[in-house]
Amino acid sequence: MSHIDFTTLDGEHLLATLQKEAVLEHVSDLHLSPQKDGVRLEWRLHGILLTLATISPPVYVDFLRRVKFQAKLKLNLTDIPQDGQYTFAVPISGVLPATGNPQPATTRTVNVRVATLPSRFGESLTLRILDPEHGIRPLQEIGFPEDIVKSLKELVEVPNGLVLVTGPTGSGKTTTLYALLSTIVGKERNIITLEDPVEYELPGIVQSEIDPEHDFTFASGLRSILRHDPDVILVGEIRDLETAQTAINASLTGHLVLSTLHTNSAIEAIPRLLSMGVSPYTLAPALRAVLAQRLVRTLTPECKNGSCDPNAHDSYGGQMAIPELLMVTPAVQQLILSLSEASTIEAQAKKDGFKTMKEWGAEIIARKESTAEEVARVTG
């Protein structure tokens, strides 16, 4: 947690300081919310929203104008929501391993997604910090158990089928999808993505961004992508029947399709798609696997001995994923075709080796990587 007194900074230095601290502390979001007595400044660290300070309205007005200008938003519009983005550079320095000489300073680009919202006491502002150093990571660094990593790597090597990653906003779905794509980049496969928006640049693939104002949606964009001879397609999110059915049809015609869905568990993805109107006769043969996940805070090295308060924020120093991987076996396929209940599908999946997030969470607790309170918080 930063010890900087943010209330002493003007708008210019507040923006620069928040950007720097957000990158250093691995903050995912910054929130500024006008209240009756000032502007509440918060940030989301390891999935928890923490209050930093109350900023004076004049400083916030200057801060907001600077952010809007950088994100190319209209400065004079305050009564409608606006969305935009901008980037800033983070210096990188290192040491050459062979000689020990200082390495020339370079920078990496951090993307910021900006969203404004009219509120009772003024415009509320949210900044999502997209740092490629933390958003693009190998599968092993996300925290998945080795057998889950092995299964996921095998899944992205198959020539066709649908693989879904599910979970609420902020559960690391995009990071996992990028990690999956990173394992197959450069392996003689044409990879095309359709995102909303493109969060991180991944070399070696074609990334496109939907634009609903010009009728470039997930559904229409997916149809366009199929004309570009793809081997692997990433669809940012399945939101409607048209996108779902097009993705399933693509997976049945020789393409590997990766996408996300908002469900609470891996099993729930099946009834969710069926309730959208997807045909079970196309879903059953298309669906390869569903990965549900949550991000759980991990204990600092000093707190692994059990001497720290599990309810204190400073007891935790990072995050790892708790997975739940449903592999669609022939037996599960038959249950999808017969429109079986989710509980029946889960019972069969457990016979095939399926483990729930709570079961994986129990192993994390046993290894003292996190606490029972933290696992319960994210798994419900």
C-alpha positions as CSV (number, residue, x, y, z in Angstrom):
1,M,0.0,0.0,0.0
2,S,1.5,3.4,-1.0
3,H,2.4,5.8,1.7
4,I,2.3,8.9,-0.6
5,D,0.1,11.8,0.6
6,F,-1.9,12.2,-2.6
7,T,-3.8,15.2,-1.2
8,T,-0.7,17.4,-1.5
9,L,-0.4,16.9,-5.3
10,D,-1.7,19.1,-8.1
11,G,-3.6,17.6,-11.0
12,E,-0.4,17.1,-13.2
13,H,1.7,15.5,-10.4
14,L,-1.3,13.4,-9.2
15,L,-1.7,11.8,-12.6
16,A,2.0,11.1,-13.0
17,T,2.3,9.7,-9.5
18,L,-0.7,7.5,-9.7
19,Q,0.5,6.1,-13.0
20,K,3.9,5.3,-11.6
21,E,2.6,3.8,-8.3
22,A,-0.1,1.8,-10.2
23,V,2.6,0.1,-12.2
24,L,4.9,-0.5,-9.2
25,E,2.2,-1.9,-7.0
26,H,0.5,-3.9,-9.8
27,V,-2.8,-2.0,-9.5
28,S,-5.4,-3.0,-12.0
29,D,-7.9,0.0,-11.7
30,L,-8.0,3.6,-10.5
31,H,-11.3,5.0,-9.4
32,L,-12.1,8.7,-8.7
33,S,-15.6,9.4,-7.5
34,P,-17.0,12.9,-6.7
35,Q,-18.8,13.0,-3.3
36,K,-20.4,15.8,-1.4
37,D,-17.3,16.4,0.7
38,G,-14.6,15.9,-2.0
39,V,-13.4,13.3,-4.6
40,R,-12.8,9.8,-3.3
41,L,-9.6,8.2,-4.7
42,E,-9.4,4.4,-4.7
43,W,-7.4,1.7,-6.4
44,R,-8.0,-2.0,-7.0
45,L,-5.0,-4.0,-5.7
46,H,-5.0,-7.8,-5.9
47,G,-8.8,-7.7,-6.6
48,I,-9.6,-5.5,-3.5
49,L,-10.8,-1.9,-3.8
50,L,-8.8,0.2,-1.3
51,T,-9.4,3.9,-0.4
52,L,-6.3,6.1,-0.8
53,A,-7.4,9.7,-0.1
54,T,-10.0,12.4,-0.6
55,I,-9.0,14.8,-3.4
56,S,-10.1,18.5,-3.5
57,P,-12.6,19.3,-6.4
58,P,-10.2,21.9,-8.0
59,V,-7.4,19.4,-8.2
60,Y,-9.8,16.7,-9.6
61,V,-11.1,19.1,-12.3
62,D,-7.5,19.6,-13.5
63,F,-6.7,15.9,-13.2
64,L,-9.9,15.0,-15.2
65,R,-9.1,17.5,-18.0
66,R,-5.6,16.1,-18.4
67,V,-6.9,12.5,-18.6
68,K,-9.7,13.5,-21.1
69,F,-7.2,15.3,-23.3
70,Q,-4.8,12.4,-23.4
71,A,-7.7,9.9,-24.1
72,K,-9.1,12.2,-26.8
73,L,-12.4,12.7,-25.0
74,K,-14.6,15.8,-25.4
75,L,-13.7,18.2,-22.6
76,N,-17.0,20.1,-22.7
77,L,-19.2,17.0,-22.4
78,T,-19.9,16.1,-18.8
79,D,-23.5,14.8,-18.9
80,I,-22.9,11.6,-21.0
81,P,-20.5,8.6,-20.5
82,Q,-17.4,8.6,-22.6
83,D,-14.8,5.9,-23.3
84,G,-11.3,6.2,-24.6
85,Q,-7.7,5.2,-24.0
86,Y,-4.2,6.5,-23.9
87,T,-0.7,5.2,-23.3
88,F,2.3,6.1,-21.2
89,A,5.9,4.8,-21.1
90,V,7.5,3.0,-18.2
91,P,11.3,3.0,-18.1
92,I,13.1,-0.3,-18.0
93,S,16.7,-0.9,-17.1
94,G,18.8,-4.0,-16.6
95,V,22.2,-5.6,-16.6
96,L,23.7,-7.5,-19.5
97,P,24.4,-11.1,-18.2
98,A,27.6,-11.6,-20.1
99,T,29.5,-8.5,-19.3
100,G,27.8,-7.0,-16.3
101,N,27.7,-3.6,-18.0
102,P,24.6,-1.4,-17.7
103,Q,22.0,-2.1,-20.4
104,P,20.8,1.0,-22.3
105,A,17.5,2.2,-20.8
106,T,14.4,1.3,-22.7
107,T,10.7,1.6,-22.1
108,R,7.6,-0.4,-22.3
109,T,4.2,1.0,-23.1
110,V,1.3,0.7,-20.6
111,N,-2.2,1.2,-22.0
112,V,-4.9,2.9,-20.0
113,R,-8.6,2.5,-20.7
114,V,-10.6,5.5,-19.6
115,A,-14.3,5.6,-18.8
116,T,-16.3,8.6,-17.5
117,L,-19.8,8.5,-16.0
118,P,-22.1,11.3,-15.0
119,S,-22.9,11.2,-11.3
120,R,-24.8,13.3,-8.8
121,F,-21.7,15.4,-7.7
122,G,-19.8,15.4,-11.0
123,E,-18.1,13.1,-13.5
124,S,-16.8,9.8,-12.1
125,L,-13.7,8.4,-13.6
126,T,-12.2,4.9,-13.9
127,L,-8.8,4.1,-15.3
128,R,-7.9,0.5,-16.1
129,I,-4.2,0.0,-16.1
130,L,-3.1,-2.6,-18.7
131,D,0.6,-3.3,-18.2
132,P,1.9,-6.0,-20.6
133,E,4.4,-7.1,-18.0
134,H,1.6,-8.5,-15.9
135,G,-1.1,-9.1,-18.5
136,I,1.0,-11.3,-20.8
137,R,2.4,-14.2,-18.7
138,P,3.3,-17.9,-19.3
139,L,0.7,-20.4,-18.1
140,Q,3.0,-21.6,-15.4
141,E,3.2,-18.1,-13.8
142,I,-0.6,-17.7,-13.6
143,G,-0.6,-20.3,-10.7
144,F,-2.4,-23.2,-12.3
145,P,-1.5,-26.7,-11.1
146,E,0.8,-28.6,-13.4
147,D,-1.8,-31.1,-14.6
148,I,-4.1,-28.2,-15.5
149,V,-1.3,-26.5,-17.4
150,K,-0.6,-29.8,-19.2
151,S,-4.3,-30.2,-20.2
152,L,-4.5,-26.6,-21.4
153,K,-1.4,-26.9,-23.6
154,E,-2.8,-30.0,-25.1
155,L,-6.2,-28.3,-25.8
156,V,-4.6,-25.5,-27.9
157,E,-2.7,-28.0,-30.0
158,V,-5.9,-29.7,-31.3
159,P,-6.9,-28.6,-34.8
160,N,-10.6,-27.7,-34.0
161,G,-13.2,-27.3,-31.3
162,L,-14.4,-24.7,-28.9
163,V,-12.6,-23.9,-25.6
164,L,-14.2,-21.5,-23.2
165,V,-12.8,-19.5,-20.2
166,T,-15.5,-18.3,-17.8
167,G,-15.6,-16.2,-14.7
168,P,-16.6,-12.7,-13.5
169,T,-14.9,-9.5,-14.6
170,G,-11.5,-9.3,-13.1
171,S,-11.0,-13.0,-12.8
172,G,-8.0,-13.1,-15.2
173,K,-9.8,-14.6,-18.2
174,T,-8.0,-12.4,-20.8
175,T,-4.6,-13.1,-19.2
176,T,-5.3,-16.8,-19.5
177,L,-6.4,-16.6,-23.1
178,Y,-3.2,-14.6,-24.1
179,A,-1.1,-17.2,-22.2
180,L,-2.8,-19.9,-24.2
181,L,-2.2,-18.1,-27.5
182,S,1.4,-17.4,-26.6
183,T,2.1,-21.2,-26.5
184,I,1.1,-21.6,-30.2
185,V,2.4,-18.4,-31.8
186,G,4.9,-19.2,-34.5
187,K,3.7,-22.8,-34.9
188,E,2.6,-22.5,-38.5
189,R,-1.0,-21.5,-37.6
190,N,-2.8,-18.3,-38.6
191,I,-4.2,-16.8,-35.4
192,I,-6.7,-14.0,-35.5
193,T,-8.4,-12.3,-32.5
194,L,-11.6,-10.2,-32.2
195,E,-11.5,-8.2,-29.0
196,D,-13.3,-5.4,-27.1
197,P,-10.9,-3.7,-27.0
198,V,-7.4,-5.0,-27.7
199,E,-5.9,-5.0,-24.3
200,Y,-2.3,-6.1,-25.0
201,E,-0.3,-6.4,-28.2
202,L,0.8,-10.0,-28.9
203,P,3.4,-10.3,-31.6
204,G,2.9,-12.9,-34.4
205,I,-0.9,-12.7,-34.6
206,V,-3.6,-10.6,-36.2
207,Q,-5.6,-8.6,-33.6
208,S,-8.8,-6.7,-34.5
209,E,-11.1,-4.6,-32.3
210,I,-14.9,-4.5,-32.6
211,D,-16.6,-1.2,-33.5
212,P,-20.4,-1.5,-32.9
213,E,-20.9,2.1,-34.3
214,H,-19.8,0.8,-37.7
215,D,-21.6,-2.6,-37.3
216,F,-18.4,-4.4,-36.6
217,T,-19.6,-6.6,-33.8
218,F,-18.4,-10.0,-32.4
219,A,-21.0,-11.7,-34.7
220,S,-20.2,-9.8,-37.9
221,G,-16.5,-9.7,-37.1
222,L,-16.4,-13.4,-36.6
223,R,-18.0,-14.0,-40.0
224,S,-15.4,-11.7,-41.6
225,I,-12.5,-13.5,-39.9
226,L,-13.6,-16.8,-41.4
227,R,-12.9,-15.4,-44.8
228,H,-9.2,-14.9,-43.8
229,D,-8.2,-18.5,-43.6
230,P,-7.6,-18.7,-39.8
231,D,-6.5,-21.8,-37.9
232,V,-7.1,-20.3,-34.5
233,I,-9.7,-17.6,-33.6
234,L,-10.0,-15.7,-30.3
235,V,-13.5,-14.2,-29.8
236,G,-13.3,-11.8,-26.8
237,E,-16.7,-12.7,-25.4
238,I,-19.8,-14.7,-26.4
239,R,-22.7,-12.3,-25.6
240,D,-25.6,-13.5,-27.8
241,L,-27.0,-16.4,-29.8
242,E,-25.6,-15.3,-33.1
243,T,-22.0,-15.1,-31.8
244,A,-22.4,-18.3,-30.0
245,Q,-23.7,-20.3,-32.9
246,T,-21.2,-18.8,-35.4
247,A,-18.3,-19.7,-33.0
248,I,-19.6,-23.2,-32.7
249,N,-20.1,-23.6,-36.4
250,A,-16.6,-22.3,-37.0
251,S,-15.2,-24.9,-34.5
252,L,-17.0,-27.7,-36.4
253,T,-15.5,-26.6,-39.7
254,G,-11.9,-27.0,-38.9
255,H,-11.1,-24.0,-36.6
256,L,-9.9,-23.9,-33.0
257,V,-12.1,-21.2,-31.3
258,L,-11.2,-19.7,-27.9
259,S,-13.7,-17.4,-26.1
260,T,-15.0,-16.2,-22.8
261,L,-18.4,-16.4,-21.1
262,H,-19.7,-15.0,-17.8
263,T,-20.8,-17.9,-15.6
264,N,-20.0,-18.8,-12.0
265,S,-18.7,-22.3,-12.7
266,A,-17.4,-24.4,-15.6
267,I,-20.5,-26.6,-15.6
268,E,-22.8,-23.6,-15.8
269,A,-21.4,-22.7,-19.2
270,I,-23.4,-25.6,-20.8
271,P,-26.9,-24.6,-19.7
272,R,-26.0,-20.9,-20.3
273,L,-25.3,-21.7,-24.0
274,L,-28.3,-23.9,-24.3
275,S,-30.5,-21.2,-22.8
276,M,-29.2,-18.8,-25.4
277,G,-30.7,-21.0,-28.0
278,V,-27.6,-23.0,-29.1
279,S,-28.5,-26.4,-30.6
280,P,-27.3,-29.3,-28.4
281,Y,-26.6,-31.2,-31.6
282,T,-23.9,-28.7,-32.5
283,L,-22.7,-27.8,-29.0
284,A,-21.9,-31.4,-27.9
285,P,-19.4,-32.2,-30.7
286,A,-17.9,-28.7,-30.8
287,L,-17.2,-28.1,-27.1
288,R,-13.8,-29.3,-26.0
289,A,-13.4,-27.8,-22.5
290,V,-14.5,-25.1,-20.2
291,L,-12.1,-23.4,-17.8
292,A,-13.6,-21.4,-14.9
293,Q,-11.3,-19.4,-12.7
294,R,-11.0,-16.9,-9.9
295,L,-8.0,-14.9,-8.7
296,V,-7.1,-15.5,-5.0
297,R,-4.6,-13.3,-3.1
298,T,-1.4,-15.1,-2.0
299,L,0.3,-14.7,1.3
300,T,3.6,-12.9,1.6
301,P,6.6,-15.1,2.5
302,E,6.5,-13.6,6.0
303,C,2.9,-14.6,6.5
304,K,3.1,-18.2,5.3
305,N,3.9,-19.4,8.9
306,G,0.5,-18.3,10.0
307,S,1.5,-15.4,12.2
308,C,-0.3,-12.7,10.2
309,D,-4.0,-11.6,10.3
310,P,-5.8,-13.3,7.3
311,N,-8.2,-10.3,7.2
312,A,-5.4,-7.7,6.9
313,H,-4.6,-6.5,3.4
314,D,-0.9,-6.4,3.9
315,S,-0.8,-10.1,4.7
316,Y,-1.1,-10.7,1.0
317,G,1.5,-9.8,-1.7
318,G,0.2,-11.2,-5.0
319,Q,-2.4,-13.3,-6.8
320,M,-2.8,-16.7,-8.3
321,A,-5.6,-18.4,-10.2
322,I,-7.9,-21.1,-8.8
323,P,-9.0,-23.2,-11.8
324,E,-11.9,-25.5,-12.6
325,L,-11.4,-27.4,-15.8
326,L,-14.2,-29.4,-17.4
327,M,-13.0,-31.7,-20.1
328,V,-15.9,-32.7,-22.4
329,T,-15.6,-36.5,-22.6
330,P,-17.8,-38.7,-24.7
331,A,-20.0,-39.3,-21.6
332,V,-20.4,-35.6,-21.1
333,Q,-21.2,-35.1,-24.8
334,Q,-24.1,-37.6,-24.4
335,L,-25.5,-35.7,-21.4
336,I,-25.4,-32.4,-23.4
337,L,-27.3,-34.1,-26.2
338,S,-29.9,-35.4,-23.8
339,L,-30.3,-31.9,-22.2
340,S,-29.3,-33.3,-18.8
341,E,-29.3,-31.1,-15.7
342,A,-26.1,-29.3,-14.6
343,S,-25.9,-31.5,-11.5
344,T,-26.0,-34.7,-13.6
345,I,-23.2,-33.3,-15.9
346,E,-21.1,-32.4,-12.8
347,A,-21.5,-35.9,-11.3
348,Q,-20.3,-37.5,-14.6
349,A,-17.5,-35.0,-14.9
350,K,-16.3,-35.9,-11.4
351,K,-16.1,-39.5,-12.4
352,D,-13.9,-38.3,-15.3
353,G,-11.5,-36.5,-12.9
354,F,-13.2,-33.0,-12.6
355,K,-12.3,-31.0,-9.5
356,T,-14.2,-27.9,-8.4
357,M,-12.6,-24.5,-7.5
358,K,-13.3,-25.2,-3.8
359,E,-11.4,-28.5,-4.0
360,W,-8.4,-26.8,-5.8
361,G,-8.7,-24.0,-3.2
362,A,-8.3,-26.6,-0.3
363,E,-5.0,-27.6,-1.8
364,I,-3.8,-24.0,-2.0
365,I,-4.7,-23.6,1.7
366,A,-2.9,-26.8,2.6
367,R,0.2,-25.5,0.9
368,K,-0.2,-22.2,2.9
369,E,-0.2,-20.2,-0.3
370,S,-3.4,-18.5,0.7
371,T,-6.0,-18.6,3.6
372,A,-9.3,-20.2,4.1
373,E,-10.9,-16.8,4.4
374,E,-9.4,-15.6,1.1
375,V,-10.5,-18.8,-0.8
376,A,-14.0,-18.5,0.6
377,R,-14.1,-14.8,-0.5
378,V,-13.5,-15.6,-4.1
379,T,-15.3,-19.0,-4.4
380,G,-18.4,-18.1,-2.4
